[in-house]
């Protein structure tokens, strides 16, 4: 299961470039919402919690699709599944670009969320066609370009939304996705199905998707204050029942979607827990900063528009791309534990400082850059270590699980941040109090310190 598999390098640079170009386009499509979120809230007349749902609708689908896409890619070939998923993403982009209001926009975001499945599929392709060392570099490159696409999306969202329309900021990246998908389909070599291709484990797939979908939707509603205590308990029971049913089905399946022996490895559990903690803290910061930039300047805010918010978030997007590109290499040289500890200390120190130091724009710009760099290095180090520590037949499943954990962490952070702002909103002005932002930054700092506790409790050598 974890044997080292070295194959000749057969993935040529143009093909890797095409795969990276697609990741760049997908990252841009995903990122346009963040700087434009205050504008969308005003245009659509929704609260901070409902605004967070616009971004998290994409993450909900991503959480469901990523492990399924990884398993299908392992079994039937990454290229075939990747091209099919990009057709769904393109349809979602078109739908969002013509959306007249919130319901249609949410549906478009749900379809676009399929893009998250492109990451484990890309890892399958580079792992099959490159040696272990080259695959680690290529994995970091794909992650960096996906994050780098966020830089492009952050830059174009404001000018496009303000000079054309907010619908247009979804249309332009969608066109690029269609074009780059065509190039990928032409240049990437065919990857044969895995040896386990013997039929689709439909019961396991449906139960896992149901578990993740129920969890994500329940998370959005609970953190948004939309569910009473009894209903929240019912959601928790439903998630537990679905998860138990999924485990029972996988244990009996002749060709299971996920080999439960992988999930039993302490190393994978530790990687998932660490990824979720790191991304939850980062998700809170990513949501709170644009909201703070948009608060009117006659109080404690800055009164900035979408274009200016995008420019101020740009250094953070660049730092995140650098972190994703360097994560695997830095962890190999310094050690995974060192990378995680340093990242946690940087994030905790930064977010705790924001509790009182958030009155100047440069303070927020620096904070976003530091937290994005720490999160990028840490999560990519965990992912690349996992991708190269298992056999090629398990690459999609393992990386899909970590991608889903990353998605859930960001969604959880954003929803918690939104819940804190909604709870601290002045009923007269309709704006959150400054103390609500301070509380959000403090909670993000506390969450990031959990990384230190998890690393400390993890035995050396047991991490993926």
Secondary structure per residue as TSV (DSSP state, phi and psi in degrees):
chain	resnum	aa	ss	phi	psi
A	1	X	-	360.0	-37.3
A	2	X	-	-113.6	20.2
A	3	X	-	-66.4	150.9
A	4	X	-	-78.1	125.6
A	5	X	-	-118.6	118.3
A	6	X	-	-114.5	123.5
A	7	X	-	-122.4	156.5
A	8	X	-	-62.3	150.1
A	9	X	-	-76.2	107.2
A	10	X	-	-117.6	0.1
A	11	X	-	-95.8	105.9
A	12	X	-	-75.4	162.5
A	13	X	H	-58.7	-43.0
A	14	X	H	-58.2	-37.1
A	15	X	H	-67.9	-42.2
A	16	X	H	-63.5	-39.6
A	17	X	H	-63.2	-39.0
A	18	X	H	-65.1	-41.8
A	19	X	H	-63.6	-41.1
A	20	X	H	-66.6	-37.6
A	21	X	H	-63.1	-38.4
A	22	X	H	-65.3	-42.5
A	23	X	H	-60.7	-38.9
A	24	X	H	-62.3	-45.3
A	25	X	H	-65.1	-40.9
A	26	X	H	-65.7	-40.2
A	27	X	H	-62.4	-38.2
A	28	X	H	-66.1	-42.4
A	29	X	H	-63.3	-37.9
A	30	X	H	-70.2	-34.8
A	31	X	H	-84.9	-13.4
A	32	X	H	-64.1	-22.8
A	33	X	H	-71.4	-39.1
A	34	X	H	-56.2	-56.7
A	35	X	H	-70.7	-23.0
A	36	X	H	-93.1	1.9
A	37	X	H	-60.3	-45.9
A	38	X	H	-58.5	-39.2
A	39	X	H	-64.3	-43.8
A	40	X	H	-61.7	-39.6
A	41	X	H	-61.3	-40.7
A	42	X	H	-69.7	-45.7
A	43	X	H	-65.1	-38.0
A	44	X	H	-92.6	-9.9
A	45	X	T	66.4	45.8
A	46	X	-	-120.6	163.2
A	47	X	-	-81.1	176.2
A	48	X	H	-62.5	-39.5
A	49	X	H	-64.0	-42.8
A	50	X	H	-69.3	-33.1
A	51	X	H	-64.5	-40.7
A	52	X	H	-61.4	-30.9
A	53	X	H	-64.8	-29.0
A	54	X	H	-60.8	-46.5
A	55	X	H	-73.0	-36.7
A	56	X	H	-77.5	-17.7
A	57	X	H	-60.0	-39.2
A	58	X	H	-64.9	-41.0
A	59	X	H	-70.3	-32.3
A	60	X	H	-60.6	-49.3
A	61	X	H	-62.2	-42.0
A	62	X	H	-59.1	-40.1
A	63	X	H	-63.4	-34.9
A	64	X	H	-77.1	-40.2
A	65	X	H	-80.8	-36.1
A	66	X	H	-54.4	-52.8
A	67	X	H	-68.1	-33.8
A	68	X	H	-66.2	-45.0
A	69	X	H	-62.4	-41.8
A	70	X	H	-61.4	-43.7
A	71	X	H	-65.7	-42.2
A	72	X	H	-66.3	-37.9
A	73	X	H	-65.8	-40.5
A	74	X	H	-59.3	-37.6
A	75	X	H	-88.6	-38.7
A	76	X	H	-117.1	1.6
A	77	X	-	105.6	126.5
A	78	X	H	-66.1	-38.2
A	79	X	H	-64.4	-46.1
A	80	X	H	-60.5	-46.5
A	81	X	H	-69.3	-38.0
A	82	X	H	-60.6	-47.7
A	83	X	H	-62.8	-39.4
A	84	X	H	-64.2	-43.0
A	85	X	H	-65.2	-34.9
A	86	X	H	-67.2	-25.8
A	87	X	H	-64.6	-39.3
A	88	X	H	-67.4	-42.8
A	89	X	H	-59.2	-44.2
A	90	X	H	-62.6	-40.1
A	91	X	H	-63.2	-40.1
A	92	X	H	-65.1	-38.5
A	93	X	H	-64.5	-40.6
A	94	X	H	-63.7	-42.4
A	95	X	H	-63.1	-44.0
A	96	X	H	-65.1	-32.7
A	97	X	H	-74.7	-13.2
A	98	X	T	-117.3	10.6
A	99	X	-	-65.5	129.3
A	100	X	-	-84.6	-15.4
A	101	X	S	-166.2	-168.9
A	102	X	H	-62.0	-46.6
A	103	X	H	-58.3	-47.0
A	104	X	H	-68.4	-37.4
A	105	X	H	-61.5	-42.4
A	106	X	H	-63.1	-40.2
A	107	X	H	-63.2	-41.8
A	108	X	H	-62.1	-40.3
A	109	X	H	-65.2	-37.1
A	110	X	H	-60.8	-45.6
A	111	X	H	-67.6	-38.4
A	112	X	H	-65.2	-25.6
A	113	X	G	-60.0	-17.6
A	114	X	G	-58.3	-21.3
A	115	X	G	-58.6	-27.5
A	116	X	G	-60.5	-30.2
A	117	X	H	-65.7	-16.7
A	118	X	H	-66.6	-27.1
A	119	X	H	-67.2	-56.7
A	120	X	H	-60.8	-31.6
A	121	X	H	-66.7	-38.5
A	122	X	H	-64.2	-39.7
A	123	X	H	-65.7	-36.0
A	124	X	H	-60.6	-45.3
A	125	X	H	-64.7	-46.0
A	126	X	H	-70.7	-31.6
A	127	X	H	-70.4	-34.4
A	128	X	H	-74.1	-33.5
A	129	X	H	-105.3	-4.3
A	130	X	S	-127.7	160.0
A	131	X	-	-68.4	166.7
A	132	X	H	-58.1	-44.2
A	133	X	H	-65.7	-45.4
A	134	X	H	-67.0	-34.4
A	135	X	H	-64.6	-37.2
A	136	X	H	-63.7	-42.2
A	137	X	H	-65.5	-44.2
A	138	X	H	-65.7	-36.3
A	139	X	H	-62.4	-45.3
A	140	X	H	-61.4	-37.0
A	141	X	H	-65.3	-44.8
A	142	X	H	-62.1	-44.4
A	143	X	H	-62.5	-40.8
A	144	X	H	-65.0	-40.4
A	145	X	H	-71.3	-34.3
A	146	X	H	-62.9	-44.8
A	147	X	H	-68.8	-38.3
A	148	X	H	-63.0	-31.3
A	149	X	H	-60.3	-29.6
A	150	X	H	-61.6	-32.6
A	151	X	H	-62.8	-45.6
A	152	X	H	-63.9	-46.3
A	153	X	H	-62.3	-38.9
A	154	X	H	-63.0	-37.7
A	155	X	H	-73.3	-42.8
A	156	X	H	-84.5	-20.5
A	157	X	H	-58.0	-48.7
A	158	X	H	-63.2	-57.9
A	159	X	H	-58.0	-40.8
A	160	X	H	-66.9	-46.1
A	161	X	H	-65.8	-37.4
A	162	X	H	-81.6	-30.7
A	163	X	H	-100.8	-21.3
A	164	X	T	-113.8	-86.9
A	165	X	-	-167.6	163.7
A	166	X	T	-69.9	-24.1
A	167	X	T	-66.6	-33.6
A	168	X	H	-66.9	-27.0
A	169	X	H	-70.7	-15.3
A	170	X	H	-89.4	-30.6
A	171	X	H	-68.8	-44.4
A	172	X	H	-63.3	-49.9
A	173	X	H	-62.7	-29.9
A	174	X	H	-63.8	-38.9
A	175	X	H	-60.5	-42.7
A	176	X	H	-66.1	-37.5
A	177	X	H	-60.3	-43.7
A	178	X	H	-61.3	-44.9
A	179	X	H	-66.1	-48.6
A	180	X	H	-67.0	-31.8
A	181	X	H	-63.7	-39.1
A	182	X	H	-62.2	-40.4
A	183	X	H	-66.9	-43.1
A	184	X	H	-60.6	-44.4
A	185	X	H	-61.8	-29.2
A	186	X	H	-84.4	-38.7
A	187	X	H	-94.1	-30.1
A	188	X	S	-73.2	135.2
A	189	X	-	-68.8	154.7
A	190	X	-	-70.8	132.1
A	191	X	-	-106.9	122.6
A	192	X	-	-67.8	155.5
A	193	X	-	-59.2	153.7
A	194	X	-	-71.9	165.4
A	195	X	T	-65.1	-15.9
A	196	X	T	-91.8	7.5
A	197	X	-	-66.4	98.4
A	198	X	S	-141.4	22.9
A	199	X	-	121.4	153.5
A	200	X	-	-87.8	133.5
A	201	X	-	-81.4	76.1
A	202	X	H	-61.3	-44.9
A	203	X	H	-58.6	-44.1
A	204	X	H	-64.0	-39.7
A	205	X	H	-65.5	-43.9
A	206	X	H	-65.6	-42.7
A	207	X	H	-68.3	-40.9
A	208	X	H	-65.9	-43.1
A	209	X	H	-62.8	-42.2
A	210	X	H	-63.6	-38.7
A	211	X	H	-62.5	-49.4
A	212	X	H	-67.8	-40.0
A	213	X	H	-65.5	-44.1
A	214	X	H	-62.9	-42.0
A	215	X	H	-63.1	-47.4
A	216	X	H	-66.9	-44.3
A	217	X	H	-66.8	-39.1
A	218	X	H	-63.1	-39.2
A	219	X	H	-60.8	-45.7
A	220	X	H	-62.1	-44.8
A	221	X	H	-70.5	-40.5
A	222	X	H	-66.6	-48.3
A	223	X	H	-69.3	-23.1
A	224	X	T	-84.6	0.2
A	225	X	T	73.5	19.3
A	226	X	-	-94.2	0.2
A	227	X	S	-123.7	135.1
A	228	X	-	-70.9	167.7
A	229	X	H	-59.1	-42.0
A	230	X	H	-63.7	-41.6
A	231	X	H	-67.0	-38.0
A	232	X	H	-62.4	-40.1
A	233	X	H	-63.8	-37.9
A	234	X	H	-64.2	-38.5
A	235	X	H	-62.9	-43.3
A	236	X	H	-61.8	-41.5
A	237	X	H	-64.5	-41.3
A	238	X	H	-63.5	-42.3
A	239	X	H	-62.4	-44.6
A	240	X	H	-63.1	-41.0
A	241	X	H	-66.4	-43.6
A	242	X	H	-64.4	-42.5
A	243	X	H	-63.8	-41.2
A	244	X	H	-64.1	-41.9
A	245	X	H	-63.1	-39.4
A	246	X	H	-62.9	-44.9
A	247	X	H	-61.4	-43.0
A	248	X	H	-62.1	-42.7
A	249	X	H	-66.0	-43.8
A	250	X	H	-65.4	-32.6
A	251	X	H	-67.3	-28.0
A	252	X	H	-99.0	-14.3
A	253	X	-	-68.6	137.7
A	254	X	T	-69.4	-35.0
A	255	X	T	-132.5	77.3
A	256	X	-	-66.0	151.3
A	257	X	S	-63.8	-41.7
A	258	X	S	-127.1	127.1
A	259	X	-	-73.2	111.5
A	260	X	H	-64.7	-16.3
A	261	X	H	-66.1	-27.9
A	262	X	H	-66.8	-43.2
A	263	X	H	-67.9	-22.2
A	264	X	T	-78.9	-10.3
A	265	X	-	-73.5	124.2
A	266	X	H	-55.4	-33.8
A	267	X	H	-59.7	-42.0
A	268	X	H	-71.0	-38.7
A	269	X	H	-61.2	-44.5
A	270	X	H	-61.3	-42.0
A	271	X	H	-63.1	-41.6
A	272	X	H	-65.9	-44.1
A	273	X	H	-63.0	-45.3
A	274	X	H	-64.3	-42.0
A	275	X	H	-61.7	-42.4
A	276	X	H	-65.5	-39.1
A	277	X	H	-66.6	-47.1
A	278	X	H	-60.7	-44.9
A	279	X	H	-76.5	-26.1
A	280	X	H	-65.4	-46.4
A	281	X	H	-61.6	-43.0
A	282	X	H	-66.7	-38.3
A	283	X	H	-61.3	-36.9
A	284	X	H	-64.8	-46.4
A	285	X	H	-62.5	-43.3
A	286	X	H	-62.7	-33.9
A	287	X	H	-79.7	-41.6
A	288	X	H	-70.6	-37.4
A	289	X	H	-63.6	-49.0
A	290	X	H	-60.7	-36.1
A	291	X	H	-62.8	-40.9
A	292	X	H	-68.3	-39.2
A	293	X	H	-61.4	-31.9
A	294	X	H	-86.1	-12.9
A	295	X	S	-62.2	136.1
A	296	X	-	-51.8	145.1
A	297	X	T	-76.1	-8.7
A	298	X	T	-78.3	-3.3
A	299	X	T	-116.4	-120.9
A	300	X	T	-100.5	-3.2
A	301	X	S	-91.5	-160.7
A	302	X	-	-123.1	-16.9
A	303	X	-	62.5	38.4
A	304	X	-	-92.5	152.1
A	305	X	-	-89.8	179.6
A	306	X	H	-61.5	-42.4
A	307	X	H	-62.8	-46.7
A	308	X	H	-65.6	-38.3
A	309	X	H	-62.0	-43.3
A	310	X	H	-60.2	-41.5
A	311	X	H	-65.1	-38.6
A	312	X	H	-72.8	-26.9
A	313	X	H	-83.6	-11.5
A	314	X	H	-57.7	-47.7
A	315	X	H	-57.2	-35.6
A	316	X	H	-66.0	-39.5
A	317	X	H	-64.1	-41.1
A	318	X	H	-64.9	-44.0
A	319	X	H	-62.0	-39.4
A	320	X	H	-63.7	-40.0
A	321	X	H	-64.9	-40.8
A	322	X	H	-63.0	-43.1
A	323	X	H	-61.6	-42.5
A	324	X	H	-64.0	-40.6
A	325	X	H	-67.8	-35.0
A	326	X	H	-94.6	-10.4
A	327	X	H	-53.6	-51.7
A	328	X	H	-64.6	-42.2
A	329	X	H	-68.3	-43.9
A	330	X	H	-63.4	-42.0
A	331	X	H	-65.1	-35.1
A	332	X	H	-67.9	-33.1
A	333	X	H	-87.6	-38.2
A	334	X	H	-101.5	-19.4
A	335	X	-	99.9	141.0
A	336	X	H	-63.6	-40.1
A	337	X	H	-61.9	-43.0
A	338	X	H	-62.3	-43.8
A	339	X	H	-60.1	-44.5
A	340	X	H	-68.7	-41.6
A	341	X	H	-65.4	-46.9
A	342	X	H	-62.9	-43.0
A	343	X	H	-61.8	-40.7
A	344	X	H	-65.7	-41.3
A	345	X	H	-64.2	-42.9
A	346	X	H	-63.3	-45.9
A	347	X	H	-65.1	-44.8
A	348	X	H	-62.8	-46.7
A	349	X	H	-61.5	-39.9
A	350	X	H	-67.5	-47.6
A	351	X	H	-70.5	-37.2
A	352	X	H	-65.3	-36.1
A	353	X	H	-64.8	-33.3
A	354	X	H	-66.2	-19.3
A	355	X	T	-56.5	-38.5
A	356	X	T	-113.9	-22.0
A	357	X	-	-106.5	79.5
A	358	X	-	-142.2	29.3
A	359	X	S	-99.5	-8.6
A	360	X	S	-121.6	142.3
A	361	X	H	-61.4	-36.8
A	362	X	H	-64.7	-28.5
A	363	X	H	-65.2	-41.8
A	364	X	H	-72.5	-37.1
A	365	X	H	-62.5	-46.0
A	366	X	H	-64.3	-40.6
A	367	X	H	-62.3	-43.9
A	368	X	H	-63.1	-41.6
A	369	X	H	-64.1	-44.4
A	370	X	H	-66.4	-45.2
A	371	X	H	-69.4	-36.2
A	372	X	H	-66.6	-40.9
A	373	X	H	-63.6	-45.8
A	374	X	H	-64.0	-43.7
A	375	X	H	-66.8	-40.9
A	376	X	H	-63.6	-46.8
A	377	X	H	-63.4	-46.7
A	378	X	H	-65.9	-49.7
A	379	X	H	-70.7	-36.5
A	380	X	H	-71.2	-34.9
A	381	X	H	-61.2	-43.6
A	382	X	H	-64.2	-41.7
A	383	X	H	-70.0	-45.6
A	384	X	H	-67.0	-35.4
A	385	X	H	-62.4	-41.8
A	386	X	H	-66.9	-41.7
A	387	X	H	-63.6	-32.3
A	388	X	H	-101.0	-1.1
A	389	X	H	-95.2	-8.6
A	390	X	S	-117.6	168.4
A	391	X	-	-66.3	159.5
A	392	X	G	-60.9	-28.3
A	393	X	G	-70.1	-15.9
A	394	X	G	-110.3	2.7
A	395	X	H	-59.3	-46.0
A	396	X	H	-64.6	-41.6
A	397	X	H	-65.2	-49.0
A	398	X	H	-65.0	-48.2
A	399	X	H	-68.8	-32.5
A	400	X	H	-62.2	-40.3
A	401	X	H	-64.0	-40.5
A	402	X	H	-72.3	-36.8
A	403	X	H	-63.2	-41.9
A	404	X	H	-64.3	-38.2
A	405	X	H	-63.9	-40.2
A	406	X	H	-62.5	-43.9
A	407	X	H	-62.7	-46.4
A	408	X	H	-62.5	-40.2
A	409	X	H	-62.0	-46.3
A	410	X	H	-63.1	-43.1
A	411	X	H	-63.2	-42.8
A	412	X	H	-62.0	-44.8
A	413	X	H	-61.0	-43.8
A	414	X	H	-64.7	-42.5
A	415	X	H	-69.5	-37.0
A	416	X	H	-65.3	-43.0
A	417	X	H	-60.4	-42.4
A	418	X	H	-64.9	-39.3
A	419	X	H	-64.1	-39.0
A	420	X	H	-65.9	-40.1
A	421	X	H	-67.5	-42.6
A	422	X	H	-62.0	-40.2
A	423	X	H	-67.0	-28.0
A	424	X	T	-102.2	20.1
A	425	X	B	-81.5	132.8
A	426	X	-	-74.2	121.8
A	427	X	T	-64.1	-20.8
A	428	X	T	-81.5	-51.9
A	429	X	T	-86.0	-23.2
A	430	X	-	76.7	10.7
A	431	X	S	-111.2	146.5
A	432	X	B	-69.5	146.4
A	433	X	-	-70.6	156.9
A	434	X	H	-61.1	-33.0
A	435	X	H	-63.2	-27.2
A	436	X	H	-66.3	-40.0
A	437	X	H	-66.2	-42.9
A	438	X	H	-59.8	-41.8
A	439	X	H	-63.1	-40.9
A	440	X	H	-61.9	-44.2
A	441	X	H	-65.4	-37.5
A	442	X	H	-65.1	-42.3
A	443	X	H	-64.4	-40.1
A	444	X	H	-61.0	-38.7
A	445	X	H	-64.6	-41.6
A	446	X	H	-64.4	-40.1
A	447	X	H	-63.6	-42.9
A	448	X	H	-64.1	-29.8
A	449	X	H	-69.2	-19.0
A	450	X	H	-62.9	-26.9
A	451	X	H	-57.6	-41.6
A	452	X	H	-62.7	-39.3
A	453	X	H	-67.6	-40.8
A	454	X	H	-66.7	-43.7
A	455	X	H	-63.1	-40.9
A	456	X	H	-64.2	-34.8
A	457	X	H	-82.9	-5.3
A	458	X	S	-94.9	129.9
A	459	X	-	-71.1	142.3
A	460	X	T	-61.2	136.6
A	461	X	T	87.6	-9.9
A	462	X	-	-91.3	-8.6
A	463	X	-	-78.3	150.9
A	464	X	-	-61.1	360.0
